Amino acid sequence: MGTSGNQFKNAPVVGRLMAALIEAVKNGHDHDRHPLRYRCPHSGNTVDLGSFSRRRQVNEESSCTCSARA
């Protein structure tokens, strides 16, 4: 859908992140107040899913090709 395949390899990771987020919220986690942190199974690194939150602070230095300023 518009990515010309350049995001194809990201799909499994995004699926895992979304599954973790959905499962946490289904079990009562308040992601808006306490953004979920996901631990990557292979690297052990942690991803702060608050970075993708709808309530994240807008980066004023960004070209902002999104509708965040609308």
C-alpha positions, 0 to 999 in steps of 0.5 A: 500500500504505497511503500513499494516494498521498502518496508517489507522487512519491517512487517514482522517487527511491527506485528510483534510490537502491535501484538504486545501493545494490544495484549497489554491494553486488553489486560488493563495496561494504560498505554497513554499514562504509562507507555509500553516498553517492548523487549526485543527477543533476539537482541534484548534491546528495549523499544519505548513504544511511547515514541509512537504515541498519539500523545507524544510531543511534536518535534518543532524541528521536523518537516512534519509531513504528517497532520500533527500540526493541523 
